[in-house]
Amino acid sequence: MRRALAVVLLLLAAANAVPAELRVEARREGDAVLVEASAELRAEPRLAWEVLTSYDRYAEFVPDLRTSRIVERNGSLAIVEQSGVAGMFFYRFPMEVTLAITEEPFESVRCQSIAGNFRELSGLYRLQPTPQGVKFLYSGRLVPNFRLPPLVGLPAVRGSVERQLRALVQEIERRAAQKAGAR
């Protein structure tokens, strides 16, 4: 009886859970691609933080990433190595990056490439509590060491960043639904 009730509650939670709308805008500025993104999530800020900072698990749920691992941690600073292949359709590009990540618990994660195949890769993830949960915000600047073709380069980078951000949002939502079902 309890098991049946738990299943019914989990199904109701899933039925009422509307996937967050992720808004992503990207534009070129010289060699750089600038990205802005946001989503309203029905999740506790602490849970969103846990997912956002689980760098060692990213390859499990973020498309295009083959590896993601913390190689050093010192308080609020983490050094993370990531590798994978991104792009769209026939245009694919390798991603090899080492990030210096500075965390401000439950509020923001700032990352800056310190090695890899990007001349510059910087990003800021912010979590803002709302009455319904948390607002997820991202702004980034990417300058690859490789050539981005004029017609497909921007859409390929935008699509790759959007897939990765969507995966983070979906993992936060999945864990929030799982937690709600466990209650």
Phi, psi and omega in degrees: 000314179297319180297316179298319178296318179297319179296316179299316179297319179296318178295320177296317178298318179293320180293325180276347181280112177266124180303140180296142175274117178266121177257126181230129175236139178222146177209156177267144173221093187067233178278349186270151169248123179256133183232136173232136180214154176204154176204144174264123184243142173267077181207152177290140179307322181297320179293317177301320178297315181301317179292313182301327184258013178269057186307321181295341181260353185309317183297341178286331185228354179260118179296157179080342180267127174268322180221150173204117183213143175281124179257344178201145175217135177216094181064239183272006179251130176231142172253122186234131175258134178225146175215155179174193178225130182233180178129202178206151180047239183274345182264111180236148177221146180284147174240115174228116184210142170245126185248138167265119186243128177248124183254135168245098192316129175068005180237309185206156174228121179248129179235149181216130179289140177239353175196160176123196185260033171237129174295325177211135172211111179227147180208154177227119174257131178233145176240120179242119178300141175229167177301330181269348183159256184208143174262127180259122181235143178220138169223136183214160178225123182235128174231102183285157174278354181248162183284133173260116179302143185305314186277326185251347184299307181297312177299326180292314179294315179301313180298319180294314179297319179297317179299318181292316178294320178299321179296319177297313180298315181295324178292321176298313180296319180299314181291326177294317178295320179297317180293319179295323179290336181281345182286000000 
